[in-house]
Each structure stands twice: as C-alpha cells, then as structure tokens.
C-alpha cells in the first residue's frame, strides 16, 4: 500500500469536500456596484441669455385657408404666447400680412422665425425688434360716465389726442391710436373712471425709410 493512502491531500481535511473559494463573509454588506459604463450626458441648454424681450414679427403669406392655423400651431408648439396678432390684405389680392407680437429670448425667437419661414405658403418673415419703425395700434374704450365726469373724460381724450366716438347716458366710447405704450397710458388713466369694455386691434408695424418687406416679393 502506498505511503500516501491516508494522506488527506490538498484541499481535503478529515474526509471533507474541497475547500470553498473566496466569497462574501456571512453577515457582511456587499460592496456597491459601480454605475453604467456610459451615462447619458446632461440635457444641452439652448443658447441665449434667457432674457425675455418684446419682438414684433411680420410674416408675408399667401392668402389661403389653413395658413393662420399653421402659424398659431407652430407658436404653441414652441411655447410662445402670442400677445397680439393682426392679419390684413396687402397691395396684392392673393397675399396677406401677419403682424405677430410676442415675448421671448432673442435666440429662441430667431429659431422660431426660421421655422416659420419653412411653413407652407409663408413667403417672407422679418423680426422688427431694434429696427426703426412706425408702430401703431387702435383701441376702443367704453368708459363709465355720468353728468359729473363726462366733460372730464372728454378732456382726457383730447389730451392724449384721442377722440370720443359715442356718448350715451351712462358711458362714453373713446377711440385712441398710437404705440403700445401710448395706448397703455390712456387706458390706465381711463381705468380710474371704470372701463365697461375694451378692444384693441393689436400692433401693426412698418419699417422707416425706403426699404419694404413686400416690394422684394413683387420683383
């Protein structure tokens, strides 16, 4: 018989099976696993200062059904609130002019202007922010009036170069035109008498000088 017959040999003690390999100690807390090898990058912020400014966009469009809906849908999708929207015919019967007043970051407005230009039936888009322009809007204000203050309301209207277009027993309708700030000023003053009704057309704008956004389309 071999001299090694009773030798337990490596890994065997008194008939026991192979010794277990290295593993977690009972009762110990497993080491935390590392995160994924490739994590998603943080969302990229849009360029721009983030400062909200007033912009007046003019869009020259073909006078066809559905154009206004597409423009409004784009503004809604880009989370812009349209403060005023004025639409009218131009010198060409089949072409209309939209004047859109909104507030937003300069870069965001520039991007939506480019996307607006890509819409079907949109011929030209221009942002008049910072440009020398003539800007007007019309407002009708129905003010509460009585015998005691009616003459005073008429004087206020004359002071702001407005005019009274209707006089009734309990009210006066004042028509005023000017820039947005000028209309805001007279409306704020008339509010002290009590405003029964107010309607504003929204801003329309035209560049000063000989340049024309519409003339380029006629060539």
C-alpha positions in Angstrom: 0.0 0.0 0.0 1.3 3.4 -0.8 2.6 5.6 1.9 0.2 8.3 0.7 -3.0 6.3 1.0 -4.1 8.0 4.3 -2.8 11.5 3.3 -5.8 13.8 3.1 -4.1 15.6 0.3 -4.5 19.3 -0.6 -8.0 20.7 -0.1 -9.2 17.7 2.0 -9.5 17.6 5.7 -10.8 14.5 7.5 -12.9 13.4 4.6 -14.4 16.9 3.9 -15.0 18.0 0.3 -13.0 20.7 -1.5 -12.5 23.9 0.4 -14.7 26.7 -0.7 -13.1 29.5 -2.7 -13.0 33.2 -1.6 -16.6 34.6 -1.2 -18.6 37.1 0.9 -18.3 36.7 4.6 -21.7 35.8 6.1 -23.4 38.9 7.6 -21.3 41.3 5.7 -22.7 44.0 3.3 -21.9 43.5 -0.4 -19.7 46.2 -1.9 -21.7 48.7 -4.0 -21.5 48.1 -7.7 -20.3 50.9 -10.0 -22.7 52.8 -12.3 -23.1 52.1 -16.0 -20.0 52.5 -18.1 -21.6 55.1 -20.4 -24.1 57.5 -18.7 -26.3 59.8 -20.7 -25.0 63.4 -21.0 -26.9 66.2 -19.3 -29.5 68.0 -21.4 -28.0 70.7 -23.5 -29.3 74.1 -22.8 -30.4 76.3 -25.6 -28.0 79.2 -26.4 -29.1 82.8 -25.4 -29.2 85.0 -22.4 -32.6 83.8 -21.3 -33.7 87.4 -21.1 -37.3 87.9 -22.3 -37.7 90.8 -24.8 -40.6 92.1 -26.9 -40.5 91.1 -30.6 -42.7 92.1 -33.5 -42.6 89.6 -36.3 -44.1 90.3 -39.8 -44.9 87.3 -42.0 -45.9 87.7 -45.6 -48.1 84.7 -46.5 -50.3 83.5 -49.4 -54.0 84.2 -48.7 -55.1 80.6 -48.4 -57.1 78.6 -45.9 -55.1 77.0 -43.1 -52.2 79.4 -43.1 -53.2 81.1 -39.8 -53.8 77.7 -38.1 -50.3 76.5 -39.1 -48.7 79.7 -37.8 -50.6 79.5 -34.5 -49.8 75.8 -34.1 -46.1 76.5 -34.5 -46.1 79.2 -31.9 -48.0 76.9 -29.5 -45.6 74.0 -30.1 -42.6 76.3 -29.3 -44.4 77.5 -26.1 -44.8 81.1 -27.3 -47.7 83.2 -26.1 -48.9 85.5 -28.9 -49.8 88.8 -27.3 -51.4 90.2 -30.4 -52.0 89.0 -34.0 -53.1 91.3 -36.8 -53.9 89.9 -40.3 -54.8 92.0 -43.4 -54.5 92.1 -47.1 -51.6 93.7 -48.9 -51.5 95.5 -52.2 -51.6 92.1 -53.8 -55.0 90.4 -53.5 -53.6 86.9 -53.0 -51.0 87.9 -50.4 -51.7 88.7 -46.7 -49.6 90.3 -44.0 -49.4 88.9 -40.4 -48.0 91.0 -37.6 -47.3 88.9 -34.5 -46.3 90.4 -31.2 -44.7 88.1 -28.6 -42.1 88.0 -25.9 -39.1 85.6 -25.6 -35.4 85.0 -25.6 -33.7 86.5 -28.7 -32.2 83.2 -29.8 -35.5 81.3 -29.3 -37.4 84.0 -31.4 -34.7 83.8 -34.1 -35.2 80.0 -34.3 -39.0 80.2 -34.4 -38.7 82.8 -37.2 -36.6 80.4 -39.3 -39.1 77.6 -38.7 -42.0 80.0 -39.5 -40.3 80.7 -42.9 -40.3 77.0 -43.7 -44.0 76.6 -43.4 -46.1 76.1 -46.5 -47.5 79.4 -48.0 -45.1 81.6 -45.9 -43.2 83.9 -48.3 -41.1 86.1 -46.0 -40.5 86.6 -42.3 -38.8 89.6 -40.6 -38.3 90.5 -36.9 -38.5 94.2 -36.4 -37.1 94.2 -32.9 -34.5 97.0 -32.6 -35.3 98.4 -36.1 -36.5 102.0 -36.7 -40.2 101.6 -37.3 -43.6 103.2 -37.3 -45.8 101.2 -34.9 -49.5 101.8 -34.2 -52.5 100.0 -32.8 -56.1 101.1 -32.4 -58.2 100.8 -29.3 -61.8 101.4 -28.4 -62.5 102.0 -24.7 -66.1 102.2 -23.3 -65.9 104.2 -20.1 -68.5 104.6 -17.4 -69.7 108.2 -17.4 -72.3 110.5 -15.8 -73.1 114.1 -15.8 -70.4 114.9 -13.2 -67.4 113.4 -15.0 -68.4 113.2 -18.7 -66.7 116.5 -19.6 -63.6 115.5 -17.7 -63.4 112.2 -19.7 -63.6 114.2 -23.0 -60.8 116.4 -21.8 -58.6 113.4 -21.0 -59.3 112.0 -24.5 -58.3 115.3 -26.1 -55.1 115.5 -24.0 -54.0 112.1 -25.4 -55.0 113.0 -29.0 -57.9 110.5 -28.8 -61.4 111.2 -29.8 -64.9 110.5 -28.5 -66.9 108.5 -31.0 -70.0 107.8 -28.9 -71.8 109.4 -25.9 -74.6 107.6 -24.1 -76.4 108.2 -20.8 -74.0 106.0 -18.8 -71.0 105.7 -21.0 -68.5 107.3 -23.4 -66.6 105.4 -26.1 -63.0 106.7 -26.7 -61.1 105.8 -29.8 -57.3 106.1 -29.4 -54.4 105.1 -31.7 -50.6 105.0 -31.1 -47.8 102.8 -30.0 -48.4 100.0 -27.4 -47.1 102.2 -24.6 -49.2 105.2 -25.6 -52.4 103.1 -25.7 -51.4 101.6 -22.3 -51.0 105.0 -20.8 -54.5 106.3 -21.7 -56.2 103.0 -20.8 -54.5 103.2 -17.4 -55.9 106.7 -16.9 -59.4 105.9 -18.1 -59.5 102.9 -15.8 -59.9 105.2 -12.8 -63.4 106.1 -14.2 -64.3 102.5 -14.7 -63.9 100.6 -18.0 -67.0 98.8 -19.2 -65.4 97.3 -22.3 -62.1 97.4 -24.1 -60.9 96.1 -27.5 -57.5 96.5 -29.1 -56.6 95.7 -32.7 -53.0 94.7 -31.9 -49.8 96.2 -33.2 -49.1 96.9 -36.9 -45.6 98.0 -37.8 -43.8 99.3 -40.9 -40.1 100.0 -41.3 -39.0 103.6 -41.7 -37.2 104.7 -44.9 -37.5 103.3 -48.4 -37.0 99.6 -47.5 -40.1 97.4 -48.0 -40.7 93.8 -47.0 -43.4 93.5 -49.6 -41.6 95.2 -52.5 -39.0 92.5 -52.7 -41.8 89.9 -53.5 -43.0 91.9 -56.5 -39.7 91.8 -58.4 
